[in-house]
């Protein structure tokens, strides 16, 4: 089974053009099933073996046909499916979102494409013959990673039954292409949202002495909260407290009754979170009392931290240095203070979550391929299987040094995920497909 990289890029861009929110990824799910059937050759029997999980979630098992082993092992490879509820501003992108208020601004389109590409190569007769018949690779397509969280419903539906190890990844546009960010232990943060209501006594804007103004109280609270990380936590402790919303008033000549503040907390463990919560309550209540206001503070916890297992992290780090598609492994900038619900899988099974850099100065290679719309495919160099489980056979040969201009390459924005100008770098696809294949070869 060969993989057309041109087709895979077109598939990724089609997903980008048709984003869907969490638990509503119906077209996306159908596209994945179609691709696994038509491109990977997965039979309808296998595609229908597991019912939909967590509404739109999907698992597909690829079982080996080689001689059985005494100690079988099965692993899960995961991709998330959902888009963000936001507006894409890549107005010059021919495959920009066609769905108002929805956009793949976090690269989940690329995550899905990489797992599909992996599935195409894994399901070939030659590769399955190298996998013991009592071992399997589970491809997991998870809904609603952004919100409200699809990992827990997938686990509750049984996605980890019969699985021994779990692996996943995320793209990151501030790390150079060809770099893997990896660390043992916590690699991504725990998060919580906070909501603060300050209540005073409103009145005419010309008579503040007759009022209890919650606006300056709110301003003082914002400033006070900035000291939590710098003045209540040890210097080596990573945490973030950000006030991101401040709402008060409806008219310029009216002092409002209330002011509302909200924001996010990021930390790496529950002990740190408790310190932040206690400090926040103390500061809000104390500041409100000084200004004569009443206060209410409410917290809503989000995802748990994502923490890697030592043995699996060592395996991934070692394999990253193996041809093809060698990646430089670095811990720079880790842990990330973003959140990810892959951590719930890691609470149940050993495994590893890694970050793949996508930063490039210019569009080139796969990223410079023209968009032809839909899933029109042209055969391009791919992976050949020889001398072990796999061998690179020309991936990356689309654009050599100095020929970027000839291919119409242009500068990349390298916008961070969740930015309005974000677009997944298609040149990362071979790195991730190769990495997933290395994991399969090593673990099975």
C-alpha positions in Angstrom: 0.0 0.0 0.0 1.5 3.3 -1.1 0.7 6.7 0.3 0.1 9.7 -2.0 1.3 12.8 -0.1 -0.5 15.0 -2.5 -3.8 13.2 -1.7 -3.0 13.5 2.0 -2.4 17.2 1.8 -5.6 17.6 -0.2 -7.5 15.6 2.4 -6.1 17.8 5.2 -7.1 21.0 3.4 -10.6 19.7 2.8 -11.0 19.1 6.5 -9.7 22.6 7.1 -12.3 24.0 4.8 -15.1 22.2 6.5 -14.6 22.5 10.3 -17.0 21.2 12.8 -17.4 21.7 16.6 -17.1 19.2 19.3 -19.5 16.3 19.3 -20.8 17.5 15.9 -18.0 16.2 13.7 -20.4 14.3 11.5 -18.9 15.2 8.1 -15.5 14.8 9.5 -16.2 11.3 10.7 -17.7 10.4 7.4 -14.6 11.7 5.6 -12.3 9.7 7.9 -14.2 6.5 7.2 -14.2 7.1 3.5 -10.4 7.7 3.5 -9.7 4.6 5.6 -11.8 2.5 3.2 -10.7 4.0 -0.2 -7.1 4.9 0.6 -6.0 2.5 3.4 -8.1 -0.4 2.1 -9.7 -1.1 5.5 -12.7 -3.4 5.0 -16.2 -2.3 5.9 -16.3 -5.2 8.4 -13.4 -3.6 10.3 -14.7 -0.1 9.9 -18.1 -1.2 11.4 -16.5 -3.4 14.2 -16.8 -0.6 16.8 -19.9 1.7 17.0 -19.5 5.4 17.3 -18.2 6.5 20.7 -18.8 9.7 22.5 -21.3 10.7 19.7 -18.9 11.1 16.9 -15.7 9.4 18.1 -14.2 6.6 16.1 -11.8 3.7 16.7 -10.4 1.4 14.0 -8.2 -1.6 14.8 -5.4 -2.8 12.5 -4.5 -6.3 13.5 -1.3 -8.0 12.6 -1.0 -11.2 10.5 2.5 -12.2 11.5 3.4 -15.1 13.9 2.0 -14.6 17.4 4.2 -13.7 20.3 4.3 -14.9 23.8 3.7 -11.4 25.2 1.3 -9.6 23.0 0.9 -5.8 23.1 -1.6 -3.4 21.6 -1.1 0.3 21.3 -3.4 3.3 20.6 -2.5 6.3 18.3 -4.8 9.3 18.7 -5.9 12.3 16.7 -8.5 14.9 17.7 -11.2 16.0 15.3 -12.9 19.2 16.4 -12.5 22.8 15.3 -12.7 26.0 17.3 -15.6 28.3 17.5 -13.8 31.3 16.0 -13.4 33.2 12.7 -10.5 32.4 10.4 -8.9 35.5 8.9 -6.7 33.7 6.3 -8.5 35.5 3.6 -5.9 34.7 0.9 -6.1 30.9 1.7 -8.1 29.1 -1.0 -9.2 26.4 1.5 -10.0 28.7 4.4 -13.0 27.8 6.5 -16.3 27.8 4.6 -18.2 27.6 7.9 -18.8 31.0 9.6 -17.7 31.1 13.2 -15.8 27.7 13.0 -12.2 27.2 12.0 -9.4 24.6 12.4 -7.1 27.1 14.1 -5.4 24.5 16.3 -4.2 22.0 13.7 -6.6 19.2 14.4 -7.0 18.9 10.6 -3.3 18.1 10.5 -3.5 15.6 13.4 -6.3 13.7 11.6 -4.4 13.7 8.3 -1.3 12.3 9.9 -3.2 9.5 11.6 -4.9 8.7 8.3 -1.5 8.6 6.5 -0.3 6.3 9.2 -3.3 4.0 8.7 -2.7 3.8 5.0 0.8 2.5 5.5 0.0 0.3 8.5 -2.9 -1.5 6.7 -0.7 -2.8 3.9 -0.2 -6.6 3.7 3.5 -6.2 4.0 3.4 -4.2 7.2 0.6 -6.2 8.8 2.8 -9.3 8.2 5.4 -7.8 10.4 3.0 -7.2 13.2 2.2 -10.3 15.4 -1.3 -11.7 14.9 -2.1 -11.2 18.6 -1.1 -7.5 18.5 -3.0 -4.6 17.1 -2.8 -0.9 16.5 -5.9 1.1 17.4 -6.4 4.4 15.5 -8.5 6.7 17.7 -10.2 9.7 16.3 -11.5 11.8 19.3 -14.2 14.4 19.2 -14.4 17.6 21.3 -10.8 18.1 22.5 -11.2 21.8 22.6 -14.4 21.8 24.6 -16.0 20.3 26.6 -13.6 17.4 26.3 -13.9 14.1 24.5 -11.3 11.9 26.1 -13.3 11.1 29.2 -16.4 10.1 27.2 -14.3 8.0 24.9 -12.7 6.2 27.9 -16.1 5.7 29.4 -17.3 4.2 26.1 -14.5 1.6 26.2 -11.8 3.0 23.8 -9.0 1.8 26.0 -10.2 -1.8 26.4 -7.5 -4.2 25.3 -4.9 -1.4 24.9 -1.6 -1.4 26.7 0.0 1.9 25.6 -1.2 5.2 24.3 0.6 7.8 22.1 -0.4 11.3 20.8 1.0 14.6 19.7 0.3 18.2 19.0 1.7 20.7 16.5 3.5 23.8 17.7 4.4 26.7 15.4 7.0 28.4 17.6 9.3 25.3 17.4 11.3 24.7 14.2 10.1 22.0 11.8 12.2 18.9 12.5 12.1 19.5 16.2 10.3 17.4 18.8 9.6 18.9 22.2 9.5 16.1 24.7 9.9 15.7 28.5 9.2 13.2 31.2 6.4 14.0 33.6 4.1 16.9 33.0 4.3 18.3 29.5 1.0 20.3 29.4 -0.8 22.2 32.2 -4.0 21.8 34.3 -6.4 24.7 33.8 -9.3 26.3 35.6 -11.4 29.3 34.8 -12.3 31.9 37.5 -15.3 34.2 37.7 -15.4 37.2 40.1 -18.5 39.4 40.8 -18.0 42.6 42.7 -21.2 44.3 44.0 -21.4 47.9 45.1 -24.1 50.5 44.8 -24.7 52.2 41.5 -25.9 55.8 40.8 -25.2 58.8 38.7 -21.8 59.2 37.2 -21.6 62.8 38.5 -22.2 61.7 42.1 -19.6 59.0 42.9 -19.7 60.0 46.6 -23.3 58.7 46.8 -22.3 55.4 45.3 -20.1 52.4 46.0 -18.2 52.1 42.7 -17.2 48.5 41.8 -15.1 49.7 38.8 -12.0 51.0 40.7 -12.5 48.0 43.0 -12.3 45.7 40.0 -9.2 47.5 38.7 -7.5 47.0 42.0 -8.4 43.3 42.0 -6.8 43.0 38.5 -3.6 44.5 39.8 -3.6 42.4 43.0 -4.0 39.2 41.1 -0.9 39.9 39.1 1.1 39.3 42.3 -0.1 35.8 43.0 2.5 34.0 40.8 5.4 36.4 41.7 4.7 36.7 45.4 3.0 33.5 46.6 4.6 30.8 44.6 8.2 29.5 44.7 10.4 30.9 41.9 10.7 27.5 40.2 7.0 26.9 40.1 5.3 27.3 36.7 1.9 28.9 36.8 -0.2 31.6 35.0 -3.0 33.7 36.3 -4.6 35.9 33.5 -7.6 38.2 33.9 -9.0 38.1 30.4 -12.5 39.7 30.9 -13.7 42.9 32.7 -17.3 43.9 32.3 -19.1 46.8 34.0 -21.6 49.4 33.1 -24.0 50.1 30.3 -23.9 53.9 30.0 -21.2 56.6 30.2 -23.0 58.5 32.9 -24.0 55.6 35.1 -21.9 54.0 37.9 -22.9 50.3 37.7 -24.0 48.1 40.6 -21.6 45.3 39.7 -18.3 44.6 37.9 -17.5 41.1 36.6 -14.0 39.8 36.0 -13.0 36.4 34.6 -9.9 34.7 33.4 -7.8 31.5 33.4 -5.4 29.7 35.8 -2.7 27.4 34.5 -0.6 25.2 36.8 1.2 21.9 36.8 -0.2 20.2 39.9 -3.1 20.3 42.4 -0.9 21.7 45.2 0.0 24.8 43.2 -3.7 25.2 42.1 -4.8 25.2 45.8 -2.3 27.9 46.7 -3.5 30.0 43.8 -7.2 29.5 44.7 -6.6 30.4 48.4 -4.6 33.5 47.5 -7.2 34.6 45.0 -10.0 34.3 47.4 -8.0 36.2 50.0 -7.1 39.0 47.7 -10.5 39.5 46.2 -12.3 39.5 49.5 -9.7 41.8 51.1 -9.7 44.3 48.2 -13.5 44.3 48.0 -13.7 45.1 51.7 -11.3 48.0 51.3 -13.6 49.5 48.6 -16.8 48.7 50.5 -18.0 46.1 47.9 -19.2 42.6 48.4 -17.5 39.8 46.4 -18.1 36.4 45.0 -15.4 34.1 43.5 -16.2 31.0 41.5 -13.9 28.4 40.0 -14.5 25.9 37.2 -11.8 23.3 36.7 -10.9 22.3 33.1 -8.5 19.6 32.0 -6.1 17.8 34.2 -2.4 18.1 33.5 -0.9 15.8 30.8 1.9 13.8 32.3 4.1 11.4 30.4 5.4 8.1 31.6 9.2 7.8 32.0 9.7 4.5 30.0 7.5 5.6 27.1 9.1 9.0 27.0 12.5 7.4 26.7 11.3 5.2 23.9 9.8 8.1 21.9 13.0 10.2 22.5 15.2 7.4 21.2 13.0 6.7 18.2 13.0 10.4 17.2 16.7 10.1 16.3 16.2 7.1 13.9 15.9 7.5 10.1 13.7 8.4 8.3 12.6 11.9 9.3 15.0 12.3 12.2 13.8 15.0 14.7 16.0 16.9 17.1 14.6 16.4 20.6 14.5 19.3 23.0 12.9 20.2 26.3 13.1 24.0 25.5 9.9 25.8 26.6 8.4 22.8 28.4 6.1 22.2 30.0 3.6 24.2 27.9 1.0 26.0 29.8 -1.7 25.1 27.3 -4.0 22.2 28.1 -4.9 19.0 26.4 -7.3 16.2 27.4 -4.9 13.5 26.3 -3.8 13.5 29.9 -6.9 11.4 30.8 -5.6 8.5 28.6 -2.3 8.7 30.4 -4.0 8.4 33.7 -5.4 5.0 32.6 -2.5 3.6 30.5 1.2 4.2 30.1 2.2 6.3 27.1 3.6 9.5 25.8 2.5 12.8 24.4 4.9 14.8 22.3 5.1 18.2 20.5 6.1 18.5 16.9 7.6 21.8 15.7 6.1 23.3 12.5 7.9 26.7 12.2 9.4 27.5 8.8 10.4 30.8 7.2 8.7 30.1 3.8 6.1 27.8 2.3 7.8 25.0 0.5 7.5 21.3 -0.2 4.1 19.9 0.7 3.0 23.2 2.1 3.6 24.8 -1.3 1.5 22.3 -3.3 -1.3 24.0 -5.1 -4.9 23.6 -3.8 -7.0 21.8 -6.4 -10.1 21.5 -4.2 -11.7 18.4 -2.9 -9.6 15.3 -2.7 -8.0 15.3 -6.1 -4.8 13.3 -5.8 -1.7 12.9 -7.8 0.9 10.2 -7.1 3.9 11.6 -5.4 7.0 10.0 -3.7 6.1 8.2 -0.6 7.2 5.5 1.8 8.6 2.2 0.6 8.7 -0.8 3.0 12.1 -2.5 3.0 15.0 -3.4 5.3 12.8 -3.5 8.4 9.4 -2.1 8.8 9.8 1.0 6.7 12.2 3.1 4.8 11.8 6.6 3.5 11.6 6.8 -0.3 11.8 10.4 -1.3 9.5 12.2 1.0 10.4 15.9 1.1 11.7 16.0 -2.4 9.2 18.5 -3.6 11.2 21.6 -3.0 15.0 21.7 -2.7 17.3 24.5 -1.5 16.9 27.6 -3.6 13.9 26.5 -5.7 11.3 27.9 -3.4 10.7 31.0 -5.6 10.3 28.8 -8.6 7.5 27.0 -6.9 5.8 30.1 -5.8 6.6 29.7 -2.1 5.8 32.6 0.2 6.5 33.5 3.8 4.6 31.6 6.5 2.9 33.5 9.3 3.9 30.8 11.9 0.9 32.0 13.8 0.4 30.2 17.1 -2.5 27.8 17.5 -5.8 29.6 18.2 -4.6 32.6 16.3 -6.9 33.9 13.5 -4.0 33.5 10.9 -3.1 30.0 11.9 -2.7 27.2 9.3 -1.2 23.8 9.9 2.2 23.2 8.1 1.7 20.3 5.8 5.5 19.6 5.9 5.0 18.2 9.4 3.0 15.3 8.1 5.9 13.0 7.0 7.6 13.6 10.4 4.6 12.5 12.3 3.7 9.6 10.1 7.3 8.4 10.3 7.2 8.8 14.1 4.0 6.8 14.5 5.4 4.1 12.3 8.6 3.9 14.4 6.5 3.6 17.6 4.6 0.7 16.0 7.7 -1.1 14.8 9.4 -0.7 18.2 6.5 -1.6 20.4 5.0 -4.5 18.4 
